[in-house]
C-alpha cells in the first residue's frame, strides 16, 4: 500500500506541466526550451538583465553544448512566459531572430531584440554576484 502511494505521487509530479522540462542555471533561474532553437529564462523576484543573460549563457554551454564563442541572441524581450503562466521571461536563441541582429551596444539589456553576446560572455554574468535565497 505504501509503495502505491509513492508511485502515485511520483506519477503526479511527472504529469505536472514543465515539472520535468525545467533546467536551473547557475543563478537558480529556470530555463525552458519552448520551440526548436528557442529557449526562455524565467524571471525570479528582482531579476535584471545580467540574470537573464547568465541563464541563457549557462544553458547554451551546459545543455546545448555550444562553443564558448557561439553567439546567443535575444529572441523576444522581457514579457509573459510561455512555459510558466503568470511569470515573466526573456527568450533567447542561437540563431539570429527574423528582425535581424541589433546594432552593437555597450549597455546590457533585455529589450533590444537581436542583441547578442557570446555564450561565454553571457555566462560570465553568473559569477561575481552574491546569490542569496531567502
Backbone as CSV, one residue per row, in Angstrom:
resi,resn,N_x,N_y,N_z,CA_x,CA_y,CA_z,C_x,C_y,C_z
1,UNK,0.824,-1.186,0.000,0.000,0.000,0.000,0.873,1.255,0.000
2,UNK,1.916,1.224,0.786,2.802,2.372,0.894,3.491,2.653,-0.445
3,UNK,3.853,1.578,-1.146,4.509,1.730,-2.441,3.588,2.354,-3.473
4,UNK,2.343,1.972,-3.469,1.410,2.509,-4.459,1.196,4.010,-4.241
5,UNK,1.241,4.470,-2.998,1.129,5.904,-2.707,2.327,6.667,-3.242
6,UNK,3.516,6.091,-3.062,4.728,6.708,-3.579,4.686,6.746,-5.106
7,UNK,4.246,5.653,-5.715,4.149,5.573,-7.173,3.163,6.612,-7.699
8,UNK,2.025,6.750,-7.045,1.002,7.723,-7.476,1.530,9.153,-7.360
9,UNK,2.233,9.461,-6.276,2.793,10.802,-6.089,3.864,11.091,-7.143
10,UNK,4.691,10.101,-7.448,5.726,10.270,-8.469,5.107,10.496,-9.838
11,UNK,4.078,9.743,-10.148,3.394,9.887,-11.423,2.752,11.264,-11.547
12,UNK,2.177,11.757,-10.465,1.560,13.074,-10.462,2.598,14.159,-10.745
13,UNK,3.753,14.062,-10.125,4.807,15.041,-10.360,5.275,15.042,-11.808
14,UNK,5.344,13.870,-12.404,5.767,13.783,-13.801,4.740,14.372,-14.754
15,UNK,3.494,14.367,-14.359,2.422,14.877,-15.218,2.234,16.386,-15.120
16,UNK,2.804,17.017,-14.094,2.659,18.463,-13.964,3.346,19.153,-15.133
17,UNK,2.727,20.171,-15.703,3.333,20.858,-16.843,4.686,21.445,-16.485
18,UNK,5.685,21.103,-17.276,7.005,21.677,-17.106,7.822,21.114,-15.965
19,UNK,7.262,20.236,-15.157,7.984,19.742,-13.989,9.266,19.024,-14.381
20,UNK,9.237,18.268,-15.449,10.415,17.520,-15.856,11.246,18.272,-16.888
21,UNK,10.735,19.367,-17.435,11.432,20.070,-18.508,12.332,21.188,-18.005
22,UNK,12.087,21.726,-16.843,12.824,22.885,-16.360,14.273,22.519,-16.053
23,UNK,15.159,23.441,-16.354,16.578,23.310,-16.037,16.968,24.558,-15.270
24,UNK,17.759,24.408,-14.216,18.164,25.555,-13.411,19.582,25.981,-13.750
25,UNK,19.723,27.262,-14.067,21.034,27.836,-14.356,21.811,28.038,-13.061
26,UNK,23.061,28.428,-13.183,23.903,28.657,-12.007,23.293,29.656,-11.031
27,UNK,22.542,30.612,-11.548,21.931,31.626,-10.691,20.521,31.242,-10.241
28,UNK,20.159,29.984,-10.420,18.878,29.409,-9.991,17.693,29.906,-10.806
29,UNK,17.923,30.492,-11.961,16.832,30.879,-12.853,16.450,29.669,-13.694
30,UNK,15.171,29.454,-13.823,14.641,28.334,-14.600,14.774,28.645,-16.087
31,UNK,15.231,27.657,-16.844,15.349,27.799,-18.296,14.569,26.665,-18.940
32,UNK,13.721,27.011,-19.914,12.880,26.023,-20.598,12.998,26.173,-22.106
33,UNK,13.113,25.033,-22.776,13.064,25.017,-24.238,11.605,25.249,-24.618
34,UNK,11.332,26.221,-25.490,9.932,26.494,-25.837,9.596,26.163,-27.282
35,UNK,10.592,26.076,-28.131,10.391,25.627,-29.507,11.751,25.237,-30.058
36,UNK,11.755,24.751,-31.266,13.018,24.342,-31.886,13.964,25.542,-31.956
37,UNK,15.032,25.486,-31.182,16.038,26.534,-31.223,15.767,27.748,-30.349
38,UNK,14.643,27.808,-29.660,14.320,28.959,-28.811,14.089,28.473,-27.384
39,UNK,14.692,29.166,-26.424,14.518,28.831,-25.016,14.280,30.118,-24.243
40,UNK,13.662,29.975,-23.069,13.387,31.162,-22.275,13.933,31.022,-20.870
41,UNK,14.355,32.160,-20.323,14.822,32.246,-18.948,13.703,32.930,-18.165
42,UNK,13.184,32.226,-17.168,12.045,32.704,-16.384,12.537,33.585,-15.241
43,UNK,11.843,34.710,-15.040,12.222,35.684,-14.014,12.037,35.142,-12.607
44,UNK,12.843,35.656,-11.717,12.682,35.490,-10.278,12.518,36.893,-9.717
45,UNK,12.059,37.026,-8.492,11.929,38.371,-7.928,13.253,39.137,-7.997
46,UNK,13.198,40.334,-8.546,14.388,41.184,-8.650,15.291,40.890,-9.826
47,UNK,14.854,40.058,-10.767,15.701,39.706,-11.915,16.028,40.929,-12.756
48,UNK,17.290,41.004,-13.164,17.748,42.065,-14.046,18.359,41.466,-15.302
49,UNK,18.818,42.315,-16.189,19.374,41.866,-17.463,20.501,40.844,-17.272
50,UNK,21.382,41.091,-16.313,22.504,40.171,-16.076,22.014,38.774,-15.695
51,UNK,20.921,38.697,-14.956,20.379,37.397,-14.545,19.878,36.603,-15.752
52,UNK,19.185,37.289,-16.654,18.676,36.609,-17.853,19.821,36.137,-18.747
53,UNK,20.811,37.014,-18.965,21.939,36.635,-19.812,22.748,35.498,-19.185
54,UNK,22.887,35.518,-17.860,23.560,34.422,-17.154,22.862,33.110,-17.456
55,UNK,21.544,33.074,-17.290,20.777,31.854,-17.550,20.908,31.390,-18.985
56,UNK,20.879,32.335,-19.924,20.989,31.984,-21.338,22.371,31.424,-21.670
57,UNK,23.408,32.071,-21.186,24.772,31.601,-21.457,25.059,30.259,-20.819
58,UNK,24.607,30.085,-19.584,24.823,28.819,-18.886,24.086,27.686,-19.590
59,UNK,22.847,27.946,-20.012,22.061,26.931,-20.728,22.725,26.582,-22.064
60,UNK,23.170,27.595,-22.783,23.807,27.351,-24.083,25.052,26.476,-23.939
61,UNK,25.853,26.750,-22.931,27.089,25.981,-22.741,26.853,24.624,-22.087
62,UNK,26.005,24.581,-21.075,25.821,23.349,-20.302,24.853,22.355,-20.930
63,UNK,23.765,22.842,-21.498,22.738,21.949,-22.034,22.873,21.783,-23.542
64,UNK,22.994,22.897,-24.253,23.083,22.829,-25.713,24.490,22.487,-26.189
65,UNK,25.463,22.560,-25.273,26.859,22.178,-25.535,27.470,22.978,-26.683
66,UNK,27.171,24.274,-26.725,27.726,25.139,-27.757,29.168,25.477,-27.422
67,UNK,29.848,26.046,-28.386,31.206,26.522,-28.121,31.108,27.835,-27.361
68,UNK,32.172,28.214,-26.702,32.192,29.450,-25.923,31.998,30.673,-26.809
69,UNK,32.384,30.573,-28.073,32.285,31.716,-28.986,30.961,31.784,-29.747
70,UNK,30.074,30.812,-29.516,28.755,30.815,-30.175,27.946,32.017,-29.703
71,UNK,27.361,32.752,-30.642,26.520,33.902,-30.282,25.180,33.413,-29.737
72,UNK,24.711,34.064,-28.685,23.379,33.843,-28.118,22.614,35.137,-28.390
73,UNK,21.452,35.014,-29.047,20.672,36.184,-29.458,19.427,36.347,-28.599
74,UNK,19.098,37.573,-28.310,17.845,37.888,-27.639,16.747,37.747,-28.691
75,UNK,15.866,36.783,-28.505,14.826,36.444,-29.476,13.541,37.239,-29.230
76,UNK,13.188,37.390,-27.950,12.000,38.164,-27.567,12.294,38.873,-26.254
77,UNK,11.944,40.154,-26.190,12.192,40.966,-25.000,11.385,40.444,-23.806
78,UNK,11.711,40.968,-22.637,11.026,40.552,-21.404,9.522,40.725,-21.557
79,UNK,8.808,39.647,-21.264,7.359,39.660,-21.384,6.782,38.424,-20.727
80,UNK,5.510,38.128,-20.976,4.879,36.955,-20.363,5.600,35.657,-20.751
81,UNK,5.772,34.785,-19.778,6.413,33.496,-20.014,5.484,32.558,-20.771
82,UNK,6.064,31.788,-21.668,5.327,30.763,-22.401,5.233,29.490,-21.565
83,UNK,6.292,29.191,-20.808,6.343,27.932,-20.055,5.806,28.046,-18.631
84,UNK,5.733,29.234,-18.076,5.254,29.444,-16.709,4.192,30.545,-16.709
85,UNK,2.928,30.180,-16.899,1.862,31.184,-16.915,1.893,32.069,-15.660
86,UNK,1.769,33.358,-15.877,1.796,34.314,-14.779,3.170,34.866,-14.471
87,UNK,4.202,34.258,-15.021,5.572,34.722,-14.788,6.052,35.553,-15.977
88,UNK,7.157,36.243,-15.794,7.817,36.986,-16.864,9.038,36.191,-17.302
89,UNK,9.448,36.378,-18.560,10.602,35.656,-19.078,11.201,36.415,-20.250
90,UNK,12.398,36.010,-20.632,13.086,36.530,-21.809,13.456,35.332,-22.669
91,UNK,13.220,35.438,-23.977,13.516,34.344,-24.891,14.837,34.594,-25.618
92,UNK,15.590,33.500,-25.783,16.893,33.541,-26.442,16.976,32.449,-27.489
93,UNK,17.940,32.581,-28.400,18.175,31.569,-29.425,19.641,31.630,-29.848
94,UNK,20.089,30.561,-30.474,21.431,30.564,-31.049,21.393,31.064,-32.485
95,UNK,20.204,31.347,-32.988,20.017,31.852,-34.350,19.611,33.321,-34.313
96,UNK,19.960,34.024,-35.359,19.566,35.428,-35.484,18.044,35.493,-35.625
97,UNK,17.368,36.378,-34.873,15.909,36.484,-34.986,15.506,37.038,-36.358
98,UNK,14.244,36.840,-36.754,13.787,37.324,-38.060,14.014,38.821,-38.278
99,UNK,14.003,39.599,-37.204,14.219,41.041,-37.336,15.682,41.398,-37.594
100,UNK,16.565,40.409,-37.495,17.992,40.634,-37.729,18.723,40.986,-36.455
101,UNK,20.061,41.082,-36.548,20.844,41.427,-35.363,20.662,42.901,-35.006
102,UNK,20.733,43.186,-33.724,20.649,44.572,-33.252,22.019,45.227,-33.390
103,UNK,22.053,46.537,-33.536,23.350,47.226,-33.558,24.085,46.974,-32.236
104,UNK,25.416,46.854,-32.302,26.200,46.620,-31.085,25.983,47.759,-30.103
105,UNK,25.876,47.396,-28.842,25.659,48.372,-27.784,26.572,48.036,-26.623
106,UNK,26.887,49.047,-25.847,27.723,48.816,-24.678,26.901,48.639,-23.410
107,UNK,25.588,48.759,-23.521,24.747,48.560,-22.341,24.099,47.185,-22.393
108,UNK,23.944,46.587,-21.245,23.336,45.264,-21.144,21.829,45.435,-20.998
109,UNK,21.097,44.794,-21.879,19.650,44.976,-21.892,18.952,43.683,-22.285
110,UNK,17.677,43.600,-21.968,16.833,42.504,-22.437,15.638,43.098,-23.180
111,UNK,15.871,44.252,-23.824,14.819,44.936,-24.561,15.064,44.956,-26.061
112,UNK,16.312,44.929,-26.491,16.648,45.057,-27.911,16.709,43.683,-28.571
113,UNK,15.637,43.295,-29.251,15.609,42.003,-29.957,16.741,41.988,-30.973
114,UNK,17.480,40.898,-31.001,18.630,40.772,-31.892,19.946,41.070,-31.209
115,UNK,19.888,41.598,-29.993,21.101,41.847,-29.222,21.779,40.496,-28.996
116,UNK,23.095,40.489,-28.887,23.782,39.208,-28.716,25.037,39.340,-27.875
117,UNK,25.400,38.228,-27.295,26.664,38.041,-26.590,27.155,36.647,-26.941
118,UNK,28.447,36.421,-26.805,28.906,35.037,-26.949,28.393,34.273,-25.730
119,UNK,28.306,32.958,-25.858,27.821,32.130,-24.749,28.700,32.323,-23.515
120,UNK,30.017,32.406,-23.709,30.930,32.585,-22.580,30.742,33.944,-21.918
121,UNK,30.577,34.996,-22.718,30.377,36.338,-22.153,29.060,36.399,-21.381
122,UNK,28.017,35.759,-21.907,26.729,35.742,-21.213,26.848,34.999,-19.888
123,UNK,27.541,33.873,-19.904,27.684,33.079,-18.671,28.503,33.821,-17.617
124,UNK,29.402,34.704,-18.022,30.217,35.447,-17.062,29.363,36.260,-16.087
125,UNK,28.139,36.594,-16.501,27.252,37.335,-15.606,26.765,36.472,-14.442
126,UNK,27.070,35.180,-14.468,26.710,34.296,-13.352,27.694,34.439,-12.194
127,UNK,28.868,34.959,-12.470,29.924,34.975,-11.466,30.131,36.379,-10.908
128,UNK,30.571,36.451,-9.689,30.881,37.729,-9.076,29.685,38.414,-8.429
129,UNK,28.537,37.779,-8.463,27.341,38.345,-7.817,26.985,37.450,-6.648
130,UNK,26.534,38.050,-5.606,26.081,37.249,-4.465,24.707,36.720,-4.735
131,UNK,24.539,35.431,-4.627,23.244,34.808,-4.844,22.730,34.300,-3.510
132,UNK,21.790,34.998,-2.965,21.236,34.641,-1.664,19.762,34.314,-1.836
133,UNK,19.362,33.151,-1.382,17.963,32.770,-1.393,17.391,32.967,-0.007
134,UNK,16.286,33.639,0.064,15.614,33.843,1.351,14.431,32.950,1.451
